[in-house]
Amino acid sequence: MGLWIQNFKQALRGLRHQGWQAVVSVVGLAVSIVCLTFSVNWLWTETHYDSFRPGYKDLYVVEREDSLEHTESLLYRWGDRVSSVLGEEAMVGMYRYQGGRERVYLPGRPETVFYAQELSASTEMVALLGCRVLSGSLEEVAAADNRIVLTETMARKLFGRIDVVGEGICRVQGGEQSLYTVGAVVEDCRGKSNLYYDFIRPLWVGDYERNNVHYCNFHILLRTSHSEQTERELSRIDPEEK
């Protein structure tokens, strides 16, 4: 105990004689702790995107870029070839590059307008991502041309409830207005995600034809527990592609 008191007194004398040095040391230590905290938080976030999804380690993204004249055949036929080659070894879904948020509102009620993040994707994506369907049917969404899938939060924001299958929604993009019917409501993203969205709408080749775009990116999302075998099977589709 006496030794501890002696060391404490020496520390106080040191502060009186070298106060500025002590202040600089304390500030430096505090800044270092803050920087370390931010670095660890950044590293954790970057390595745990979509970790809240069931079996997230089995999710893989395949990206393909090609010219506009090949878009239709690649978007559908290449995706079908992936499904046929992989068979039951993997689940396959397709989505396009995400742009900015879109304006949405209830038909005849422009005062309800707000901005929401869309994802243009196949309905298989919902099952791939492990999203729980709270209302409606994904099969009906896939079978129709104008059905969309809402998240729980967006459904409550627009209608105040989640049992909204059959209700209409207006979407505005670049001055053009589209009317959709709600086909299903799914649970929200529960954490950091590479694919954040408020609603999912059908995947169309026409998405790439606006603004005179001459090339496009589209993605195929795979869920497989046999990654090496899946990679070998994918190499059979386009041997010259990496």
JOBEL-V502039 format. One record per residue. N is the residue number from 1. RES is the residue in one letter. SS is DSSP state (2 for helix, 1 for strand, 0 for the rest). OMEGA is omega in whole degrees, 0 to 359 (none if undefined). D_FIRST is the distance of its C-alpha to the first C-alpha in Angstrom with 2 decimals. Layout:
BEGIN
{{N:RES:SS:OMEGA:D_FIRST} {N:RES:SS:OMEGA:D_FIRST}}
END
This chain:
BEGIN
{{1:M:0:180:0.00} {2:G:2:179:3.79} {3:L:2:180:5.44} {4:W:2:179:5.16} {5:I:2:179:6.39} {6:Q:2:178:8.71} {7:N:2:179:10.04} {8:F:2:178:10.68} {9:K:2:178:12.58} {10:Q:2:178:14.45} {11:A:2:178:15.49} {12:L:2:178:16.86} {13:R:2:178:18.72} {14:G:2:179:20.10} {15:L:2:181:21.40} {16:R:2:183:23.16} {17:H:2:182:24.85} {18:Q:0:184:25.60} {19:G:2:182:25.92} {20:W:2:178:29.00} {21:Q:2:179:27.65} {22:A:2:180:24.65} {23:V:2:180:27.16} {24:V:2:180:29.43} {25:S:2:180:26.74} {26:V:2:179:25.70} {27:V:2:178:29.41} {28:G:2:178:30.20} {29:L:2:180:27.56} {30:A:2:179:28.94} {31:V:2:180:32.50} {32:S:2:179:31.75} {33:I:2:179:30.32} {34:V:2:180:33.43} {35:C:2:179:35.80} {36:L:2:180:34.27} {37:T:2:179:34.62} {38:F:2:181:38.26} {39:S:2:179:39.02} {40:V:2:179:37.75} {41:N:2:179:39.64} {42:W:2:181:42.79} {43:L:2:179:42.62} {44:W:2:181:42.21} {45:T:2:183:45.15} {46:E:2:183:47.40} {47:T:2:183:46.93} {48:H:0:172:47.25} {49:Y:0:177:50.39} {50:D:0:180:52.41} {51:S:0:178:49.76} {52:F:0:181:50.45} {53:R:0:178:53.97} {54:P:0:178:54.82} {55:G:0:185:54.97} {56:Y:2:180:54.22} {57:K:2:178:53.76} {58:D:2:180:57.45} {59:L:1:180:58.63} {60:Y:1:180:60.20} {61:V:1:174:62.10} {62:V:1:183:65.30} {63:E:1:179:66.59} {64:R:1:177:70.12} {65:E:1:180:71.67} {66:D:1:182:75.43} {67:S:1:186:78.31} {68:L:2:183:79.70} {69:E:2:179:82.95} {70:H:2:187:81.03} {71:T:2:186:78.67} {72:E:2:183:80.65} {73:S:2:180:81.18} {74:L:2:186:77.60} {75:L:2:183:76.03} {76:Y:2:185:77.94} {77:R:2:180:79.50} {78:W:2:177:76.55} {79:G:2:177:74.31} {80:D:2:180:76.84} {81:R:2:177:76.96} {82:V:2:180:73.20} {83:S:2:183:73.53} {84:S:2:181:76.48} {85:V:2:183:74.98} {86:L:2:179:71.60} {87:G:2:182:73.17} {88:E:2:181:70.79} {89:E:2:183:68.07} {90:A:0:170:66.85} {91:M:1:186:67.14} {92:V:1:174:68.45} {93:G:1:182:68.28} {94:M:1:175:69.28} {95:Y:1:180:68.12} {96:R:1:179:68.75} {97:Y:0:181:66.51} {98:Q:0:174:64.94} {99:G:0:180:65.94} {100:G:0:179:64.87} {101:R:0:182:64.86} {102:E:1:175:68.18} {103:R:1:178:69.48} {104:V:1:177:70.28} {105:Y:1:179:71.73} {106:L:1:180:73.87} {107:P:0:180:77.66} {108:G:0:181:79.25} {109:R:1:182:75.90} {110:P:1:179:74.81} {111:E:1:180:72.35} {112:T:1:186:70.12} {113:V:1:171:69.66} {114:F:1:182:66.25} {115:Y:1:181:65.02} {116:A:1:180:64.06} {117:Q:0:180:63.17} {118:E:1:170:65.87} {119:L:1:177:65.97} {120:S:1:189:69.40} {121:A:1:174:69.29} {122:S:0:181:71.06} {123:T:0:177:70.28} {124:E:2:180:69.02} {125:M:2:182:65.97} {126:V:2:178:64.81} {127:A:2:180:64.81} {128:L:2:182:63.25} {129:L:2:179:60.32} {130:G:0:181:59.78} {131:C:0:178:60.50} {132:R:0:179:61.38} {133:V:1:183:64.74} {134:L:1:182:64.46} {135:S:1:177:68.10} {136:G:1:186:71.34} {137:S:0:177:72.40} {138:L:2:178:71.70} {139:E:2:179:75.07} {140:E:2:177:76.86} {141:V:2:181:74.95} {142:A:2:184:76.00} {143:A:2:183:79.61} {144:A:0:183:80.12} {145:D:0:189:80.16} {146:N:0:180:78.54} {147:R:1:176:75.70} {148:I:1:179:72.06} {149:V:1:179:68.74} {150:L:1:169:66.29} {151:T:1:180:62.58} {152:E:2:182:61.51} {153:T:2:180:59.97} {154:M:2:178:63.16} {155:A:2:180:65.37} {156:R:2:180:63.46} {157:K:2:181:63.49} {158:L:2:190:67.27} {159:F:2:182:68.43} {160:G:0:180:65.60} {161:R:0:182:65.85} {162:I:0:178:65.94} {163:D:0:189:69.31} {164:V:0:179:71.20} {165:V:0:182:73.29} {166:G:0:178:76.67} {167:E:0:181:75.49} {168:G:1:178:76.36} {169:I:1:175:74.15} {170:C:1:177:75.26} {171:R:1:182:73.60} {172:V:1:177:74.34} {173:Q:1:179:73.99} {174:G:0:180:75.67} {175:G:0:179:78.02} {176:E:1:182:79.16} {177:Q:1:178:78.63} {178:S:1:179:78.39} {179:L:1:180:78.54} {180:Y:1:175:76.63} {181:T:1:180:76.41} {182:V:1:179:73.13} {183:G:1:181:73.38} {184:A:1:175:69.86} {185:V:1:181:66.39} {186:V:1:180:63.29} {187:E:0:181:59.57} {188:D:0:166:57.51} {189:C:0:185:55.39} {190:R:0:180:51.98} {191:G:0:179:49.98} {192:K:0:183:50.37} {193:S:0:173:53.77} {194:N:0:180:56.03} {195:L:0:177:58.92} {196:Y:0:180:58.09} {197:Y:0:172:61.14} {198:D:0:176:62.37} {199:F:1:180:65.74} {200:I:1:178:67.61} {201:R:1:184:71.25} {202:P:0:179:73.83} {203:L:0:183:73.83} {204:W:0:173:76.94} {205:V:2:181:78.39} {206:G:2:178:79.43} {207:D:2:184:75.82} {208:Y:2:187:76.13} {209:E:0:180:79.49} {210:R:2:178:78.56} {211:N:2:176:77.93} {212:N:2:178:79.96} {213:V:0:183:77.12} {214:H:0:174:78.44} {215:Y:1:184:75.63} {216:C:1:171:73.01} {217:N:1:168:69.88} {218:F:1:188:69.70} {219:H:1:172:67.21} {220:I:1:179:67.42} {221:L:1:181:64.46} {222:L:1:168:64.22} {223:R:1:181:62.34} {224:T:0:176:62.33} {225:S:0:179:60.14} {226:H:0:188:62.14} {227:S:2:182:61.39} {228:E:2:179:62.81} {229:Q:2:178:66.00} {230:T:2:179:66.38} {231:E:2:178:66.07} {232:R:2:180:68.79} {233:E:2:179:71.04} {234:L:2:181:70.55} {235:S:0:178:71.69} {236:R:0:184:75.06} {237:I:0:179:75.71} {238:D:0:184:75.59} {239:P:0:184:75.19} {240:E:0:181:75.24} {241:E:0:177:72.44} {242:K:0:none:68.78}}
END
